[in-house]
Amino acid sequence: MMGHNQAHSKKNTARAQGLPDGLRLISKMLMDTSDETLATAAADGDRASFATLIARHYDRIFGLAWRLSGSRQDAEDLAQDICAALPAKLLNWRAEARFTTWLYRVVVNAAHDLRRRQAVRSKAASGWGDWEIARQQEIDTAREAEAWLTGAMAQLAPELRDTLALVLGEELTQAQAAEVLGVSEGTIAWRMSEVKKRLRVIAAREV
């Protein structure tokens, strides 16, 4: 499966081919620049670096937001809000972790904030009352197995759902997921064990 950065690199290269030579060179230089360097430049107000970061990672932001929220509309709103807030958040960027790790934290925190707002508005125990409707609307665009897993994730506790979204959805190692969520690697291992148990129960219930 092609990685996020590789896919974005090809898209950005295609866009750059229609630019004048000078701008094409600048565009290529930015595409070849590391995330961390771009983030540092963007934090200093470099708009081109910020635009390159967004182009490179928007799909990553949206994909994780969708897995965490369970709704395309919520994911679109989250992605837009996150991108709009990133210039201010980048002022606190210190390059103490990989940019993608820092970005995952931003998305996870934004999703947590959304859940809290939804819970207050709906007064529901989980705040996921519309999940099945959203899943049915999107099921025709996804493979059956992936759609089932997404639906099953909605029945997991938030901490298990967050862990599964990072380890399975984003293909992070347990150590990387632990860093993003601010817990120990042992906690991630325990959560993944619990996820497997819960998914087996859900599958058995649907037979």
C-alpha positions as CSV (number, residue, x, y, z in Angstrom):
1,M,0.0,0.0,0.0
2,M,1.4,3.4,-1.0
3,G,2.3,5.6,2.0
4,H,0.6,9.0,2.6
5,N,3.8,10.9,1.9
6,Q,4.6,8.9,-1.3
7,A,1.1,9.5,-2.7
8,H,1.2,13.2,-1.9
9,S,4.6,13.5,-3.4
10,K,3.3,12.2,-6.7
11,K,0.3,14.5,-6.6
12,N,2.5,17.5,-5.8
13,T,5.0,16.6,-8.5
14,A,2.2,16.6,-11.1
15,R,1.0,20.0,-9.9
16,A,4.5,21.4,-10.0
17,Q,5.0,20.4,-13.7
18,G,2.6,23.2,-14.7
19,L,4.6,25.9,-12.9
20,P,7.3,28.3,-14.3
21,D,10.8,27.0,-13.9
22,G,11.6,29.1,-10.8
23,L,8.5,28.2,-9.0
24,R,8.8,24.6,-10.0
25,L,12.3,24.5,-8.5
26,I,11.0,26.0,-5.2
27,S,8.2,23.5,-5.2
28,K,10.5,20.6,-5.7
29,M,12.8,21.8,-3.0
30,L,9.9,22.0,-0.5
31,M,8.7,18.6,-1.5
32,D,12.1,17.2,-0.8
33,T,12.3,18.9,2.6
34,S,11.7,17.0,5.8
35,D,8.5,17.5,7.8
36,E,10.4,18.8,10.7
37,T,12.2,21.4,8.7
38,L,9.0,22.6,7.1
39,A,7.3,22.7,10.5
40,T,10.0,24.9,11.9
41,A,9.9,27.2,8.9
42,A,6.0,27.3,9.0
43,A,6.2,28.2,12.7
44,D,8.3,31.2,11.7
45,G,5.6,32.3,9.3
46,D,6.8,30.7,6.0
47,R,3.5,30.3,4.1
48,A,5.0,28.1,1.4
49,S,6.3,25.6,4.0
50,F,2.9,25.6,5.7
51,A,1.1,25.0,2.5
52,T,3.4,22.1,1.7
53,L,2.8,20.5,5.1
54,I,-1.0,20.7,4.6
55,A,-0.8,19.3,1.1
56,R,1.5,16.5,2.3
57,H,-0.6,15.5,5.4
58,Y,-4.2,16.5,4.7
59,D,-5.2,12.9,3.8
60,R,-3.5,11.7,7.0
61,I,-5.4,14.2,9.1
62,F,-8.7,13.5,7.5
63,G,-8.2,9.7,7.6
64,L,-7.4,9.6,11.3
65,A,-10.2,12.1,12.1
66,W,-12.7,9.8,10.3
67,R,-11.5,6.8,12.2
68,L,-11.8,8.6,15.5
69,S,-15.1,10.3,14.9
70,G,-16.9,7.6,12.8
71,S,-18.5,10.2,10.6
72,R,-17.3,11.7,7.3
73,Q,-19.0,15.1,8.1
74,D,-17.3,15.2,11.5
75,A,-14.0,14.2,9.9
76,E,-14.3,17.0,7.3
77,D,-15.1,19.6,10.0
78,L,-12.3,18.3,12.2
79,A,-9.8,18.4,9.4
80,Q,-10.8,21.9,8.4
81,D,-10.6,23.1,12.0
82,I,-7.3,21.5,12.6
83,C,-5.8,23.0,9.4
84,A,-7.1,26.4,10.4
85,A,-5.7,26.1,13.9
86,L,-2.3,24.7,12.9
87,P,-0.5,28.1,12.3
88,A,-1.1,29.0,16.0
89,K,-0.3,25.5,17.2
90,L,2.9,25.5,15.3
91,L,4.1,28.4,17.4
92,N,4.6,25.8,20.1
93,W,6.5,23.4,17.8
94,R,9.8,22.5,19.4
95,A,10.9,19.6,17.2
96,E,11.2,17.4,20.3
97,A,9.3,14.6,18.5
98,R,8.7,13.6,14.9
99,F,6.3,16.0,13.2
100,T,3.8,13.2,12.4
101,T,3.8,12.1,16.0
102,W,3.0,15.7,17.0
103,L,0.3,15.9,14.3
104,Y,-1.3,12.7,15.5
105,R,-1.6,14.2,19.0
106,V,-3.2,17.3,17.5
107,V,-5.8,15.2,15.7
108,V,-6.5,12.9,18.7
109,N,-6.9,16.0,21.0
110,A,-9.3,17.6,18.5
111,A,-11.4,14.4,18.3
112,H,-11.5,14.2,22.1
113,D,-12.8,17.8,22.2
114,L,-15.4,17.0,19.6
115,R,-16.6,14.0,21.6
116,R,-17.0,16.2,24.7
117,R,-19.0,18.8,22.9
118,Q,-21.2,16.1,21.4
119,A,-21.7,14.5,24.7
120,V,-22.8,17.7,26.3
121,R,-25.2,18.5,23.5
122,S,-26.8,15.1,23.2
123,K,-26.7,14.1,26.9
124,A,-26.0,10.6,25.6
125,A,-23.8,8.1,27.5
126,S,-21.5,7.7,24.5
127,G,-22.2,10.6,22.2
128,W,-22.4,8.2,19.3
129,G,-26.1,8.1,18.6
130,D,-25.8,8.8,14.9
131,W,-23.1,6.3,14.2
132,E,-25.2,3.7,12.5
133,I,-26.8,6.2,10.2
134,A,-23.4,7.5,9.1
135,R,-22.1,4.0,8.7
136,Q,-25.0,3.1,6.4
137,Q,-24.5,6.2,4.3
138,E,-20.8,5.3,3.7
139,I,-20.9,1.5,3.6
140,D,-21.4,1.5,-0.2
141,T,-18.0,3.2,-0.7
142,A,-16.0,0.9,1.4
143,R,-15.2,-2.8,1.4
144,E,-17.5,-4.9,3.6
145,A,-14.7,-6.0,6.0
146,E,-13.5,-2.4,6.5
147,A,-17.0,-1.2,7.0
148,W,-17.7,-3.8,9.6
149,L,-14.5,-3.0,11.5
150,T,-15.3,0.7,11.4
151,G,-18.8,0.0,12.8
152,A,-17.3,-2.3,15.5
153,M,-14.9,0.4,16.5
154,A,-17.8,2.6,17.5
155,Q,-18.8,0.1,20.1
156,L,-15.4,0.2,21.8
157,A,-14.4,2.4,24.7
158,P,-12.8,5.6,23.5
159,E,-9.3,4.7,24.7
160,L,-9.5,1.3,22.9
161,R,-10.9,3.0,19.7
162,D,-8.1,5.6,19.8
163,T,-5.5,2.9,20.2
164,L,-6.9,0.8,17.4
165,A,-7.2,3.7,15.0
166,L,-3.5,4.5,15.5
167,V,-2.1,0.9,15.5
168,L,-4.3,-0.6,12.8
169,G,-5.6,2.4,10.9
170,E,-2.4,4.4,10.8
171,E,0.0,1.4,11.1
172,L,1.9,2.8,14.0
173,T,4.0,0.5,16.2
174,Q,2.8,0.1,19.7
175,A,5.7,2.2,20.9
176,Q,4.7,5.0,18.5
177,A,1.1,4.8,19.5
178,A,2.2,5.0,23.2
179,E,4.1,8.2,22.5
180,V,1.1,9.8,20.7
181,L,-1.3,8.9,23.5
182,G,1.0,9.6,26.3
183,V,0.8,6.1,27.9
184,S,3.2,3.2,28.3
185,E,3.9,0.7,25.6
186,G,2.6,-2.0,28.0
187,T,-0.7,-0.1,28.2
188,I,-1.0,-0.2,24.4
189,A,-0.3,-3.9,24.4
190,W,-3.0,-4.5,27.0
191,R,-5.5,-2.3,25.0
192,M,-4.8,-4.2,21.8
193,S,-5.4,-7.5,23.6
194,E,-8.7,-6.1,24.9
195,V,-9.6,-4.9,21.4
196,K,-9.2,-8.4,20.0
197,K,-11.4,-9.8,22.8
198,R,-14.1,-7.2,22.2
199,L,-14.1,-7.6,18.4
200,R,-14.5,-11.4,18.8
201,V,-17.5,-10.8,21.1
202,I,-19.1,-8.3,18.6
203,A,-18.6,-10.7,15.7
204,A,-20.1,-13.6,17.6
205,R,-23.1,-11.5,18.5
206,E,-23.8,-10.7,14.8
207,V,-23.7,-14.4,13.7
